[in-house]
């Protein structure tokens, strides 16, 4: 493995190490930043391990640039550069640790440890490499570089102890394997299952954050499959396991679970879009019914609605915010659309309105991945290409997609019809929008006001007889 090129290290990060060294302390860059440099990747952040005690770090960098983010655990965040382009560099004192009682943090820490002792408490060997940025020396007591060459995620020391100490390390193992395209060392993989008691203590928010990082990897199915093999999936989203060996029909080569993984890998978009992809068919197993006209095959009537409710439950369990939860539900409930060339412009506009313009790009990306996930090398553009073009045609600047886009509003309706504010006004607005969805040229003030008496009569009749 080639050595680290000092030119790749930012001057401000080197400056932190030099200042610590100049004050007589040891200072090493550690963790993911060094791992990424060794892999030829651009690090997202840098951490420093030092022999300096937290108070010494605070005094050395001053209150303006040193933030006491975790003094009792030995961590000070040093802000380099000038605002608004500060870079936060976590500087942590070499430490030993007491017992982990909550599956997250040690009950106590002791300062004065050696560098080797400090590295020995870290999760995986590839994250337990230290680099003296001033002298240019690598310190690798657990052969992390060898594991990087071998493409292995391997725990430092006793794997079971590492997972018992911090329950989230199990998710980090599968996430990093997915991100880097690595395998998990067999003893480390086996130890994940034995550390499930600690994993169950981890907060839903922390699990969710690791899951989203996993879904942003080049091949997220690798991580999901590792979750299944280790028992993590049963603890986080047991609903997905219902798709294992859940056979479908002639239009799908794979069972629901395998189809889901194939669709997930082919979905273009951010982690939230991919989470929607992961759950798009989650309702199929609970909706499956034998097809009377095709023995051995099954139908999944309204599985998208069942799936949307299940997706909502999963998102709430993992503490997703409202906006992300709504986005995931929109993908799941709307993914079963079938475009045909005989759709009118009004049908296309109603489709846009039902889905929501903001969700359209993600939904079309999911649909294309869903086609590829069927496993028959189909061209997804045959199902979505023309629809994309139609959407572009009807979403002109003056097209009305909601009542807010109409050139008249509720006050105009009350004035022209002489009716008070109330439900009738909303019904009339919706009825006007239905007319405009079919013919966008109607969206002018004279035309809509002229239509009001007729539309109001029809809206009132519909309200009396909704069937």
N, C-alpha and C positions, 0 to 999 in steps of 0.2 A: 504494500500500500504506500503510495507516494507521501512524502512528508508534507506538513502544512506549509503553504506559502505565506510568509509573514505579510506579504503585500495585500493579502485578502482580509487582513484584520483591520477594522476601522481604527483610525488614530485615537479617537476618544476612548475606545475600549482599552487600547494599549496604554493610554494615559492613566487609566485607573490602576492597572497592574504596576506601572512604573512608580506611581505615587506610593503605593503600598510597599513596594520593594525598597524605594528610597528611604522610607521610614523604618526600615529594618525588619519588615514582615515578609513572610512567604506569600506568594500570590499566584494562583493557577486558574486558567480558564478551564471550566469543566462542563459536563452535561451535553445537552443536545446540540449546542453550538459547535463543539469540537467534533462530535459525531458527524454532523452535516458537512463540516469542512473536509473531513477525511473521506466522505462519500462524494465530494465535489459538488455539494449543494450549497446554496446561499442560506446561511443561518438566519432565523427569525429573531433570535435574541442571544445574549451572552450572559453567562453566570460566572462569578469568580468565587473560588474557595481560598480562604486566607487563614493564616495563623493569628491575625490581629483580632483582638476581642471587639465586640460590637461598639463599646464606648470609644475605643481607639479609632474605629472606622468613622464614627460620628464626628469625633474631634478633627480627624484628618481632612474630611471633606466639608465640614461645616454644615450648619443647619439649613443653609440655602440649597445645598445640593445633596444632602444626606437625609433620607426619609426613614424613620424607624418603623419599617413595615412589619417586623417580626423579631424584636429584640430578644425576647425570651427564648426564641429558637435560633438566635444568632444571625438574623438576616437584617441587613440594611440595604435599602435601594438607593443607589447613587445615580443622580441625574447628570448626564454628561451634556455638553453643548449648551446652547442658549435657547430659551423659549422662542417660538413654539415647537422647536425641533428637538426637545430633550429626548435622549435615549435612556430608558431605565436599565441599569445594570445591577442585578442582585448580587450583593457581596455577603457571603455567609462564612462564619467562623468554622474552622475545623471542629467537628464535634462527635461525641459519642452519644448514644441514646439509651434511655431506659425502656421498660416494657411498653408495648402498644396495647392499650386497654380498650380503645374505641374503634379499632380497625382503620384508623386514619392517621393519628399523630402519636408520637412517643409521650409517655407520661412525664418524662423529664429529659433534659439534655445536659451534657457536661462538656465544657470547653477544655481545650488543651490536648485534644487528640492529634495524632499524626495524620499526614495526608493519606497514608494507606488505610488507616482506621476510618477516616472520613469517607473514602471511596467505597469501603466495604459495606456501608449501610445503604448504598444506592441500589436502584432496582435491577438494571440489566447491565451486562458487561460493556456494551457499546456506549452506555451513558456513564461509565465509571473510568473514563480516560481523562487525565489531566494534562494540560499543556502550559509550560512555562513560556509565556509569550515574550519575555525579555531575553531569556537565554536560548529559546528555540528548542527546548527539550520536551519530549513526550514522556509521560509516566503512565504506564499501562499494566498494573499488577494483576489484572484478571483476564488478560488476553482479549480485550474488547476489539482490538484491531483484527485479530484472527477470526472472531465471530462476524465482523463486518465483511471480511473476505469470503467467509463461508455462507453468508446470508442467513445468519441465525440470530434470533432473539433468545438470549440465555440469561437466567437470573444470576446475580452475584451470590456466590456461596450457596447456602441452603435455600432452594427454591421455595419450599413450603413455608419456611419462616418469612421469606420476603413477602409472600402473598398474605400471610396471616397478619403481618405488621400493618400493611396498608391494603385494604380490600380493593381499592381502585386500580392497583397494579395489574390485576387480571385483565381489566379492560384496556389498560395501556399496552399490555403485551399484544393483544390481538389487533389493537389499532395500529401500533407501530409495524407489526408484521404486514398489515394491509397497505400502509403507506409506503413501505420500503420494498414490498414484494418479497419479504423474508419468510422463512419457516420458523416455527418455534421449536427450540431444542426439546426433544422428547421428555426428559425429566422435568423440564420447566412446564411443558404442556400438561403433564400428568398432575403436577402440583397445583394447577389452577383449580381443579375440581375439589381438591382437599382443603382449599382455602375459601370455600363458598360461604362459610359462616361469617368471615370477615367481610366478604363482598356484600352480603345482605345488609350490613350496617352502613354502607355507603349511601349518601343522599341521592335522591333521584336526579337532582340538578347536576351533580358531578358525573353520574352515569350518562345522562343526556349529552353533556358537553363532549365526553369521549366518543359517544356514538356518532355525533355529528362530525367530529374530526375523522372518524373511520369512514363515514359516508362520502367525505371529500377526497378519498384516496383514489388512485388510478383504477383499482379493481376492488371495490368495496365488498363484493361477494366473498372474497378471501377471508375478510374479517368476520362477516356474518356466519360463514361456515365454521370458522374456528370457534365462534361463540356457541354454535350448536354442539360441536364436538366436546367442548369443555363444560357444558351445562349453563353457561352464562345466558344463552338465549332463553332457556326455560325460566330463568330468574327475571329477565328483563322484559321479554315479549313472547310469552308462551303461545300466544295466538298464532305466531308464524309456524310453529311446529305442527299445527293442525294440517298444514299443506303438504307435509312429508307423506309420500305415497298416496296422495289424493289425486287419483287419475282424472283426466278430463274427457276429451273427445278427439275426433279425427283432426280437428283444427289445431291441436296442440301436441307437440312431440313429447313434452315432459309433464311431470306432475306439477301441482300448483307451486310447491316450494322451489323446485328447480327452475321453473318458468320465472318465478319472482326474482331469483338471483340473476338469471340471464337478462331480464328486463332492467334490473338495477344497474348492472355494469354498462348497459348501453344507453342509459338515460343521461342526456346532457343537461347540466344545470348545477346549481349550488346544492348544499347539503339538505336544505329543506325540500327542494324539488325531489331529490333522491329519496328522502324519507317518505314522501308521497308515493314514489315508485315502489319502495319496499312494501308499502301497505296497500297498494292498489287492488290486489286480489285477496286481501286478508279475509274477506267475507265469503269467499267461494266454498270452503269446506262446510260452513254452516248453512249454505244455500243449496248444496248439491242434491239433485234428484235424478234418478235413473231415467233415461230416455226410452219411452215405450217403443219408438220406431227404430231404435238402434241399440240392441242389446250390448252391454259392456261399455256404453258411453253415458255421459252425464250432462245435464244442463244446470245452469247456475242462475236461475231467474232472480232478478233484482239483487244480485250479490253486491252491486255497488252501493246500495242503500244500507244493507247490513254492514258492509265494510266501512262505510262512513261513520256509523255509530261506534264500531269497534275502534276505528282510528281516533275518534274523539276521546274514547276512554284511555287509549294508550298515550295520547298526547297529554292528557290531564295527569295521568300517572307519572309521566316523566317531566311534568311541570313546564311544558311548553307555554310560551306567551300566547296571548289571544290571536295576534296577527299570524304567527306561524301555524297555530292550530287551525285557523280558518283556511290557510293556504293548503295545508295537507288534506283537510276534508274536501275542499273544492276539487282537488286532483282525483281523490278516490271516488267521489260521487258522480263526477262528470266524465270519467275515462271511457265509459261505454257509449260512445257516439259512433254513428255509421253514416258518413257522408256519401251522398250519391249526386251525380251531376244534375239531377232534376230538382235539387234544392233551389227555391226561389231566393231572390235577394232578401226578401222578408224573413225567410227561414234562416239564412245566414245571420241576419241581424239579431234574430231571436236567440240563436245559438250564442252569439257574442254576449248578449244581455244576460242569458242564463248563467254562463260560465263566469262572466266578468272579464273585461278587457285585460285587467292586470294579471289574470291567471292564464290567459290564452297561450303565451309562449311556452310556459311550463307544461300545460296540458298537451300541446301538440308534440313537444319533445317526449313526453311520456307515451303518447300514442305510437310514435315511431319506434320507440324502444320496445313497446308491447308487441308490435308486429314482429320485430326481430327476435323477441323472446319466445315466439311460438316455435322456433327451431327449424323452419323450412326455407331459410335463405330468401325470404320474400323481400320485395322492394317496398319499403315503407312510404316512399314518395307516391306510390299509386293510391294510397289512402289519404295522404295529407297534402300532397303537392298542390292539387287543384284547389283544395279548401283554403290553403294559405293564400293563394292568389285571389280567391273570391273575397276573403276577409280584407285583404288590402284594398280591393275595389270598393267595398261598401263602407269602409271606415274612413270616408272622406271627412274633411274638416267640418262640414255642415250637417253631417248625418246625426240623427237623434237616436241614442241608445238607452236613454232613461228619461223620466219625466222632467228632469232638470234641464235636459237639452231642448225641450219644446220652447218655441218662441213666446208662448203665453203661459201664465202660471195660475195658481189658485185664485188670486185676486181678480184676474181677468174673467175667470169662469163665474165667480160670484157676481161680478158687475153685469156681465152679459145675460146671465140666466136669472139674476135676481134671487139667488139662493144664499142662505147663510153658510158660514164655515161649518164643516162637518164631513162625515164619511162620503157623502155624495160627491163632494168636490174631488176627493181622491179617486173615486171610481171613474169620474169623467176624464181626469187626467190620464189614467191608465188606458181607458178606451181610446183616447186621442193618440196615445203612443202606439197602440196596436195598429191604427190606421197609418201612422207615419212610418212604422217599421216596414210596412208593405210598400209604401210609396213615399220616399223622402222628400219629394217635391211638394208635398202637402204642408210641410213645416214652414208656413208663412202666416203672419198674423191674420190677414183678411180671410184666408182659406180656413184656418182652424176656427176662427170665430163664427164663420158661416156654417161650419159643421157642428157647432155646439148643440143646437136643439135636437138634431137627429141622434148624435152620440149620447146625449144625456138621457133621451128616451130609452135607447137600447141598454145603457148602463143600468137604469132603474129597473128595467124588465129582467135583466140578468141577475141583479141583486135579489129580486123577488123569487126568481126561479133559477137558482144556481146550476141545477142539473141540466 
